[in-house]
Amino acid sequence: MADKLQELEEILVNYLTAGEILSTVRKEAKEKIKVGARLLDVAEFVEQRTIELGGKPAFPCNISRNEEAAHATPRTGDEDVFEKDMVKLDLGVHVEGYIADAAVTVDLSGNPDLVKASENALAAAIDTVKAGVNTAEIGAVIEETIRGYGFKPITNLTGHGVSRYLAHTPPSIPNRHVGHGVELEQGQMIAIEPFATDGAGKISEGALTEIFQIVQNKPIRMPAARKLLKELQEYKTLPFAKRWLTSPKLDLSLMQLERAGLITSYPVLKEVGGGLVSQAEHTVVVTEDGCEIITT
């Protein structure tokens, strides 16, 4: 029993350490998001600074702008710069596989109410969390808060659980009213992430893909793909960026691995009506009478 308690304590320490690292990196990175700054410089800063502080990226730094909601990360040699954009900075840190996940919107576009809608929806959701609360209740609070600002939640994006080396696990945390949910349990780690938009309220997949993830390991015949699969073992079951990779014939090898069902891709997600999107996210641990935010 004592050994089990010690193991649980060590796990919590890793989560808390990941959250502390993330909080530092997020604060420093926000200051670098300015009109004219390169997206790639910010993404590389986030990922390198995470390592400097003793963590590792849990997924590639997401920098999604305007109608992009998620899964946008710079390409190798990307020269894109920030303009008068609605910028979502979504970052993850892991320590020994235990993940902290958080996001913040930096508004260069002059739409402060849209930012407040997602931020206050997150705050209201966090106030609702405790052991025994149904996730449907959290979704209702998020939607009511966002609609109170005159905007829509993105209904086909949700929050999620996190576990060791898995950035997305049950339970799903809806961003809208739903008929049925699940009850939260004490000790669960969940990431709550409301998205607010002045568009249609839904996202679809775009054409660009720069993020991938291993979903299974099995032999593959093509030598270049086999070499790439070996390189990917470093990331275990966590997402990785194409720009992190050094294997030859990269595009062909990624295509071969995806066709073989060994990896999956994460296309950029865009608001279907072309509306601006804001996002706010924290990771929390559910307690008996509330929750503790690990990414403050």
C-alpha positions in Angstrom: 0.0 0.0 0.0 2.8 2.4 0.9 4.5 1.7 -2.4 1.3 2.4 -4.3 0.9 5.7 -2.5 4.5 6.7 -3.2 4.0 5.8 -6.9 0.8 8.0 -7.1 2.7 10.8 -5.4 5.6 10.6 -7.9 3.1 10.6 -10.8 1.4 13.8 -9.4 4.8 15.5 -8.9 5.6 14.8 -12.6 2.3 16.3 -13.7 2.8 19.3 -11.5 6.4 19.8 -12.8 5.1 19.6 -16.4 2.5 22.2 -15.5 5.1 24.5 -14.0 7.4 24.3 -17.0 4.5 24.9 -19.3 3.4 28.0 -17.4 6.8 29.5 -17.7 7.2 28.7 -21.4 3.7 30.0 -22.2 4.4 33.3 -20.4 7.7 33.8 -22.2 6.3 32.7 -25.6 3.3 35.1 -25.4 5.7 38.0 -25.3 7.2 36.9 -28.6 3.9 36.9 -30.5 4.0 40.3 -32.3 3.2 41.6 -35.8 6.2 40.8 -37.9 7.6 38.0 -35.8 8.2 34.6 -37.5 5.9 31.8 -36.4 8.7 29.3 -36.7 10.9 31.3 -34.3 8.1 31.1 -31.7 7.4 27.4 -32.2 11.1 26.6 -31.9 11.5 28.8 -28.8 8.6 26.9 -27.1 10.0 23.5 -27.9 13.6 24.3 -27.0 12.8 26.2 -23.9 10.6 23.3 -22.7 13.7 21.0 -23.0 15.9 23.6 -21.3 13.6 23.6 -18.3 13.7 19.9 -17.9 10.6 18.7 -19.8 9.9 17.6 -23.4 7.2 18.7 -25.8 4.1 16.5 -25.5 3.1 17.6 -29.0 4.4 20.1 -31.5 3.8 23.7 -30.6 0.4 24.6 -32.2 0.2 28.2 -33.6 -3.2 28.5 -35.2 -4.4 31.8 -36.7 -7.7 33.4 -37.4 -10.1 30.7 -38.8 -7.6 27.9 -37.9 -8.7 26.3 -34.6 -6.0 23.6 -34.1 -3.2 21.4 -35.5 -1.3 24.2 -37.2 2.4 24.2 -36.7 5.2 25.8 -38.8 6.9 23.9 -41.7 10.6 23.4 -42.0 12.1 26.8 -43.1 8.7 28.5 -42.7 9.0 32.3 -43.3 5.4 33.1 -42.3 5.1 36.0 -39.9 2.3 37.2 -37.6 0.0 39.9 -39.0 -3.1 41.3 -37.4 -4.2 37.8 -36.5 -6.2 36.0 -33.8 -3.4 33.7 -32.6 -4.0 30.5 -30.6 -0.8 29.2 -28.9 -1.4 25.6 -27.7 1.4 23.8 -26.0 2.0 20.6 -24.2 4.8 19.5 -21.9 5.5 16.1 -20.5 7.8 14.8 -17.7 8.4 11.1 -17.9 5.3 10.9 -20.1 2.9 12.8 -17.8 1.4 15.6 -19.7 0.3 19.2 -19.1 -1.7 20.8 -21.9 -2.8 24.5 -22.1 -3.6 27.1 -24.7 -4.0 30.9 -24.7 -5.2 33.3 -27.4 -3.0 36.3 -28.2 -5.2 38.8 -30.1 -3.4 41.0 -32.7 -6.7 41.4 -34.6 -8.6 43.8 -32.3 -11.4 41.4 -31.1 -11.1 41.4 -27.3 -14.6 40.1 -26.7 -14.0 37.0 -28.6 -11.0 36.2 -26.5 -13.0 37.0 -23.3 -15.7 34.5 -24.4 -13.3 31.5 -24.4 -11.4 32.7 -21.4 -14.5 33.2 -19.2 -16.0 29.9 -20.5 -12.9 28.2 -19.3 -13.1 29.9 -15.9 -16.8 29.0 -15.5 -16.1 25.4 -16.5 -13.3 25.1 -14.0 -15.6 26.4 -11.3 -18.0 23.6 -12.2 -15.5 20.7 -11.9 -15.5 18.3 -9.0 -15.7 14.6 -8.5 -19.2 13.4 -9.4 -20.0 16.3 -11.8 -21.3 15.1 -15.2 -19.4 16.4 -18.2 -22.7 17.4 -19.8 -23.0 20.1 -17.1 -19.5 21.4 -18.0 -20.5 21.6 -21.7 -23.7 23.5 -20.8 -21.8 26.1 -18.8 -19.2 26.6 -21.6 -21.9 27.1 -24.2 -24.0 29.4 -22.1 -20.9 31.6 -21.3 -19.8 31.9 -24.9 -23.3 32.6 -26.2 -23.6 35.2 -23.5 -20.9 37.2 -25.4 -22.8 36.8 -28.7 -20.6 34.1 -30.1 -20.8 30.4 -30.8 -18.9 27.5 -29.3 -17.2 25.2 -31.8 -19.4 22.2 -31.2 -17.3 19.5 -32.8 -14.2 20.2 -30.7 -13.9 19.0 -27.1 -11.7 18.9 -24.1 -10.2 15.6 -23.1 -8.4 13.5 -20.5 -4.6 13.1 -20.5 -2.6 10.1 -19.4 0.9 8.8 -19.6 2.2 9.3 -23.2 -1.4 9.9 -24.4 -2.4 13.5 -25.1 -6.0 12.7 -25.7 -7.9 10.1 -23.6 -11.5 9.8 -22.2 -13.4 11.5 -20.9 -14.5 13.9 -23.6 -15.3 17.4 -22.2 -18.0 18.9 -24.5 -18.1 22.6 -25.4 -21.9 22.6 -25.8 -25.1 21.3 -24.4 -25.2 17.5 -24.8 -27.8 15.0 -23.7 -25.5 12.6 -21.9 -22.1 12.8 -20.4 -20.0 10.9 -17.8 -19.3 11.6 -14.2 -15.8 12.9 -13.3 -13.8 10.9 -10.8 -11.4 12.1 -8.2 -7.8 12.1 -9.4 -8.6 12.3 -13.1 -6.5 14.7 -15.2 -8.5 16.6 -17.8 -7.8 19.4 -20.2 -10.7 21.8 -20.7 -10.5 23.9 -23.8 -13.4 26.0 -25.0 -13.3 27.4 -28.5 -15.4 30.5 -29.4 -16.1 31.8 -32.9 -18.0 34.5 -34.7 -18.5 32.0 -37.5 -20.6 28.9 -38.0 -19.5 27.0 -34.9 -18.0 24.0 -36.5 -14.6 22.9 -37.9 -13.5 20.7 -40.8 -10.1 19.4 -41.9 -8.0 21.6 -44.1 -5.4 20.5 -46.7 -2.2 21.1 -44.8 -0.8 18.5 -42.5 2.4 18.9 -40.5 1.6 16.8 -37.4 1.5 13.0 -37.2 1.4 10.2 -34.5 2.4 6.6 -34.3 -0.7 4.4 -33.8 0.9 0.9 -34.1 4.3 -0.7 -34.6 4.7 -3.6 -37.1 7.3 -4.4 -39.8 7.3 -2.5 -43.0 9.1 -3.5 -46.1 10.3 -0.2 -47.6 13.8 0.7 -46.3 13.3 4.4 -46.0 10.0 4.0 -44.2 11.6 1.4 -41.9 14.4 3.9 -41.1 11.8 6.7 -40.4 9.8 4.4 -38.2 12.9 3.7 -36.1 13.4 7.5 -35.7 9.8 7.9 -34.6 10.2 5.5 -31.6 11.6 8.5 -29.6 8.0 10.0 -29.5 6.3 6.8 -28.4 2.5 7.5 -28.8 2.9 11.3 -28.7 2.3 13.5 -31.8 5.4 14.8 -33.7 6.1 17.5 -36.3 7.3 16.8 -39.8 10.0 19.5 -39.2 11.5 17.5 -36.3 12.4 14.6 -38.6 15.8 14.0 -40.4 15.2 10.7 -42.3 15.7 10.8 -46.1 12.7 10.6 -48.6 10.6 12.0 -45.8 7.4 12.8 -47.7 7.4 9.3 -49.4 8.1 7.6 -46.1 5.4 9.4 -44.2 2.9 8.5 -46.9 4.0 4.8 -46.8 3.7 4.6 -43.0 0.2 6.2 -43.1 -1.0 3.9 -45.9 0.3 0.9 -43.8 -1.8 2.2 -40.8 1.3 2.8 -38.7 0.8 6.5 -38.3 -2.1 8.9 -38.4 -2.1 12.5 -39.5 -3.6 15.6 -38.0 -4.7 18.1 -40.7 -5.1 21.7 -39.7 -8.7 22.3 -38.4 -10.5 25.3 -39.8 -13.8 27.0 -38.9 -16.2 26.1 -41.7 -17.7 29.6 -41.9 -14.3 31.3 -42.1 -14.9 32.9 -38.7 -12.3 34.0 -36.2 -11.6 31.4 -33.5 -10.4 32.0 -29.9 -9.3 29.3 -27.5 -8.5 28.9 -23.8 -7.3 25.8 -22.1 -6.0 24.5 -18.7 -5.2 21.0 -17.4 -6.7 20.3 -14.0 -6.8 17.4 -11.6 -10.2 16.6 -10.3 -10.6 16.6 -6.5 -13.4 15.7 -4.2 -14.8 19.2 -3.9 -13.3 21.0 -6.9 -10.1 20.8 -9.0 -6.5 22.0 -9.0 -5.2 23.8 -12.1 -1.7 22.5 -12.9 -1.1 24.9 -15.7 -1.6 28.3 -14.0 
